[in-house]
Amino acid sequence: MAEDRSSLSGVSDAEAKEFHALFVSSFMGFMVVAVLAHVLAWAWRPWIPGPKGWALLDSVSAVATSLIG
């Protein structure tokens, strides 16, 4: 006889809890990697300008202009 499953997805409560635990742990791992990547990117090149504005970009554009022209 077929199993009696009362959910629309066809998974049992135990399977749903197992999937939920795996999903939550995977999501938390992804969030840790994303936060770490943002911290490293911020340390490398902050995306909010400091008191001097975008001074770093001014030197890059000056070098690019001298190389092109």
C-alpha positions in Angstrom: 0.0 0.0 0.0 1.2 3.5 -0.7 2.6 5.7 2.1 0.2 8.2 3.6 1.8 11.6 3.0 -0.3 14.6 4.0 2.0 17.4 2.6 1.7 19.0 -0.8 5.4 18.5 -1.5 5.4 14.8 -0.7 8.1 14.9 1.9 7.7 13.7 5.4 8.2 15.9 8.5 11.6 14.3 9.2 12.7 14.9 5.6 11.6 18.5 5.7 13.4 19.1 9.0 16.6 17.5 7.5 16.3 19.7 4.4 15.7 22.8 6.5 18.8 22.1 8.7 20.9 21.6 5.5 19.5 24.8 3.9 20.1 26.9 7.0 23.6 25.7 7.5 24.4 26.2 3.8 22.9 29.7 3.9 24.9 30.6 7.0 28.1 29.4 5.3 27.3 31.5 2.2 26.7 34.5 4.4 30.1 34.0 6.2 31.8 33.9 2.8 30.0 36.9 1.5 30.7 39.0 4.6 34.4 38.0 4.5 34.6 38.9 0.8 33.0 42.3 1.5 35.5 43.0 4.4 38.4 42.0 2.2 37.1 44.2 -0.7 36.7 47.1 1.7 40.2 46.7 3.0 41.5 46.6 -0.6 39.5 49.5 -2.0 36.8 51.2 0.1 33.7 52.1 -1.9 32.8 55.1 0.3 35.1 58.1 -0.4 37.3 59.4 2.4 37.9 63.1 3.3 39.9 63.7 0.1 37.1 62.2 -2.1 38.1 59.9 -4.9 41.8 60.9 -4.8 42.9 57.4 -5.7 40.9 57.5 -9.0 42.4 60.8 -9.9 45.9 59.3 -10.0 44.6 56.3 -12.0 43.0 58.6 -14.6 46.2 60.7 -14.8 48.3 57.5 -15.5 45.7 56.3 -18.0 45.7 59.7 -19.8 49.5 59.7 -20.0 49.6 56.1 -21.4 46.9 56.8 -24.0 48.0 60.3 -25.1 
